Amino acid sequence: MYNMEQYDDEIDYMHQEDAWDRDLLLDPAWEKQQRKTFTAWCNSHLRKAGTQIDNIEEDFRDGLKLMLLLEVISGERLAKPERGKMRVHKISNVNKALDFITGKGVKLVSIGAEEIVDGNAKMTLGMIWTIILRFAIQDISVEETSAKEGLLLWCQRKTAPYKNVNIQNFHISWKDGLGFCALIHRHRPELIDYGKLRKDDPMTNLNTAFDVAEKYLDIPKMLDAEDIVGTARPDEKAIMTYVSSFYHAFSGAQKAETAANRICKVLAVNQENEQLMEDYEKLASDLLEWIRRTIPWLENRMPENTMQAMQQKLEDFRDYRRLHKPPKVQEKCQLEINFNTLQTKLRLSNRPAFMPSEGKMVSDINNAWGNLEGAEKGYEEWLLNEIRRLERLDHLAEKFRQKAAIHEAWTEGKEEMLQKHDYETASLSEIKALLKKHEAFESDLAAHQDRVEQIAAIAQELNELDYYDSPSVNARCQRICDQWDALGAMTQKRSEALQRTEKLLETIDQLYLEFAKRAAPFNNWMEGAMEDLQDTFIVHTIEEIQGLSTAHEQFKATLPEADKERQAILGIHNEIAKIVQTYHVNMAGTNPYTTINPQEVNAKWDKVRQLVPQRDQALIEEHARQQNNERLRRQFANQANVIGPWIQSKMEEIGRISIEMHGTLEDQLTHLRQYEKSIINYKPKIDQLEGDHQLIQEALIFDNKHTNYTMEHIRVGWEQLLTTIARTINEIENQVLTRDAKGITQEQLNEYRASFNHFDRKRSGIMDAEDFKTCLISVGYNLGENEFSRIMSIVDPNRMGLVTFQAFIDFMSRETADTDTADQVMASFKVLAGDKNYILADELLRELPPDQAEYCMARMAPYTGPDAVPGALDYMSFSTALYGESDL
């Protein structure tokens, strides 16, 4: 439509021109230039009607050719002219022409029909200039400027690449002729060898431009080179008229260039989006494949038989956590960012939302990642439990071997002793001695019952804990139990035999018996003490080692009483020796009731005294180790209790930043990036905590009462923090893209954010469907169910039932967005095709860059209309497919 403001400005411009003409006489040189230029301009149009003029003020006097000129340039029919030769007929015809000009909104000041009929040169030239302004210059529009300013801007844009051309006006800027040559060379470079032109040779330049324009561009020669070179300041109207002919000659090429630019823009957006889709599919496939390969490894619960093998598994798991998983966390975060950016670009370019291949949605990636983390958590718990189990098994197995070895050493020779029939040929005293000895043996046997039960219990526990060497343990335990049963049976049998002969026996030395009775339990006590002192222990806390130390101190406190018992036992033996020596008793030299002798008692007592300080040292070393473990616990806890709340506070701050509005989007983006940098700078503290955690695991510390934070909590929180800040930055960047693409002001963004925050009742940065519907109603939408479903399909293409702020501003701004449409692209192709319903490959290659021309030819279907020719391509279906569901 015609711009009335531009039109009013142009009318003012005409008034100024007329006022100038009235105040000053035409310069003879200027009048000559105007006559020549205006005459040539009129003839360029009159020749279309098969006529021309020779003298501009004479040939328009009867008004006939003037009316014909207006019909040619306007394309409209004027009133029927008067054919009479009288002055009144001429004035009538001229008035009809002037009325037509006035009807086009042009005010003619001081120009009347009488002056034209009388051949007034000044008025005639003024009238023709008014016609030129209205029909040749007024409608020129370049970048929101029109008429004279628009034509000047067009000249400046077209000659900008030519460094020796500087167009600032329509007079002296054209004197050297290079401006005319540059306009021709810019549009038809094959017509002029611009490199051979010289600025100091204006005559050659002007003649070259005028001749080429007349011969190849159908622009009549409106001025001579001498007219321009010989004038200090060429006539502005003549130059403008001449230059406007160049503009109209090249306007068709301008339209084709504009159409080609529009198509290039649309195709470039489509190609970029397709590349983003391919990148997303590949990244998603690679990540899912890595998850698929990793989960079976994490789900493998095949235990190892040794601590070394399980420690290697734990080290492999640490390498996975430290080296293999972090890059995949970054890939997952980048995948979500790429997906959101792609969806934003598709919405901004009015394209359908991107739907990834089956199983490659962001939700599918998140589900697979959740399965991975579930398997990872279970795997770590299983590793630690297996290490604890193997540690417990090694301790039990060693304990089993010690007790079994002690028991086997004790039972050695017992079967042969119980199977002897020495009582059959023994004397009475010997029988009594044998009986007492057997009673002592039974006491010893009963004392060893506990050890046998302990051996069996340990073997049972090893079986329950699935000890890898259980068969050999079971076989050894079975041998001990079988032997123990056999000893019990043989002991019972020998006891019965001795009791049968007891009546035949008389007394036995009570002192030997007393020695045996007291020495046996004391010996058993010493063996138990030695066993306890040599027993390995495993503790996990200071309290446990302190309990062992307390028990050991209590044991040491019993040593004086034990020493008294030892001296009492040795006193009995000394008394026996004294009686034997005093009464010359004939003895075999050994106590018949026991194999224990004073030397053995003293040796074992010395062994006990030797083991006590060794036990002291072992407890001290273990106490020091537990103190170091406690230090490691506190060291880890002190850091974790700071880092954990710090991560939580940062997460909350990011949540507030994403909801609150402070400054422009660029300010928010700068603030967030600084915030992200400060978070990344915190990474060394996380690494330091990882190092402390590794020291704790290497020390086999499994609990920490000083903190509720585990390394897993810290890792998960840290990963979530990095992902959240990256996602928030991406959302702001997408808002910047939306704002720039849609032309949204900061105030509008603030209004959108205020409305969004008002209805985001949960303050989560996301509205549910009901909140969003309430928000739309509040801003004036009259929503039915179908309309609301349509809007939700736009803002929530994944059907999650949630609306992000990015989707909200996309929707609120798209109503007024000036984006390309399928009809616009179709109209652009029609321009390139020369108004045909199809387009040829040669036309695409001529007007578009090679890669985008090939892109179109590869995707356009053959045209099958009634006017089809060989090689015709259907640009209409192609344009429609760019904005809808298609295989492009």
Sequence and secondary structure as in RCSB ss.txt:
>XXXX:A:sequence
MYNMEQYDDEIDYMHQEDAWDRDLLLDPAWEKQQRKTFTAWCNSHLRKAGTQIDNIEEDFRDGLKLMLLLEVISG
ERLAKPERGKMRVHKISNVNKALDFITGKGVKLVSIGAEEIVDGNAKMTLGMIWTIILRFAIQDISVEETSAKEG
LLLWCQRKTAPYKNVNIQNFHISWKDGLGFCALIHRHRPELIDYGKLRKDDPMTNLNTAFDVAEKYLDIPKMLDA
EDIVGTARPDEKAIMTYVSSFYHAFSGAQKAETAANRICKVLAVNQENEQLMEDYEKLASDLLEWIRRTIPWLEN
RMPENTMQAMQQKLEDFRDYRRLHKPPKVQEKCQLEINFNTLQTKLRLSNRPAFMPSEGKMVSDINNAWGNLEGA
EKGYEEWLLNEIRRLERLDHLAEKFRQKAAIHEAWTEGKEEMLQKHDYETASLSEIKALLKKHEAFESDLAAHQD
RVEQIAAIAQELNELDYYDSPSVNARCQRICDQWDALGAMTQKRSEALQRTEKLLETIDQLYLEFAKRAAPFNNW
MEGAMEDLQDTFIVHTIEEIQGLSTAHEQFKATLPEADKERQAILGIHNEIAKIVQTYHVNMAGTNPYTTINPQE
VNAKWDKVRQLVPQRDQALIEEHARQQNNERLRRQFANQANVIGPWIQSKMEEIGRISIEMHGTLEDQLTHLRQY
EKSIINYKPKIDQLEGDHQLIQEALIFDNKHTNYTMEHIRVGWEQLLTTIARTINEIENQVLTRDAKGITQEQLN
EYRASFNHFDRKRSGIMDAEDFKTCLISVGYNLGENEFSRIMSIVDPNRMGLVTFQAFIDFMSRETADTDTADQV
MASFKVLAGDKNYILADELLRELPPDQAEYCMARMAPYTGPDAVPGALDYMSFSTALYGESDL
>XXXX:A:secstr
   HHHHHHHHHHHHHHHHHHHHS   HHHHHHHHHHHHHHHHHHHGGGT   SSHHHHTTTSHHHHHHHHHHH 
          SHHHHHHHHHHHHHHHHHTT    S  HHHHHTT HHHHHHHHHHHHIIIIITT EETTEEHHHH
HHHHHHHHHTT TT    SSSGGGTTSHHHHHHHHHH TTT  GGG  TT HHHHHHHHHHHHHHHS     S H
HHHHTSSS  HHHHHHHHHHHHHHHHHHHHHHHHHHHHHHHHHHHHHHHHHHHHHHHHHHHHHHHHHHHHHHHH 
    SSHHHHHHHHHHHHHIIIIIHHHHHHHHHHHHHHHHHHHHHHHHTT       TT SHHHHHHHHHHHHHH
HHHHHHHHHHHHHHHHHHHHHHHHHHHHHHHHHHHHTTHHHHHT  GGGS  HHHHHHHHHHHHHHHHHHHHTHH
HHHHHHHHHHHHHHTT TTHHHHHHHHHHHHHHHHHHHHHHHHHHHHHHHTGGG     HHHHHHHHHHHHHHHH
HHHHHHHHH      SHHHHHHHHHHHHHHHHTHHHHHHHHHHHHHHHHHHHHHHHHHT    SS TT S  HHH
HHHHHHHHHHHHHHHHHHHHHHHHHHHHHHHHHHHHHHHHHHHHHHHHHHHHHHHHHHHS  S HHHHHHHHHHH
HHHHHTTHHHHHHHHHHHHHHHHTT    TT S  HHHHHHHHHHHHHHHHHHHHHHHHHHHHHHHHT  HHHHH
HHHHHHHHH TT SSEEEHHHHHHHHHHTT    HHHHHHHHHHH TT  SEEEHHHHHHHHHHTS     HHHH
HHHHHHHTTS SSB HHHHHHHS HHHHHHHHHH EE  STT  TT EEHHHHHHHHTSS   
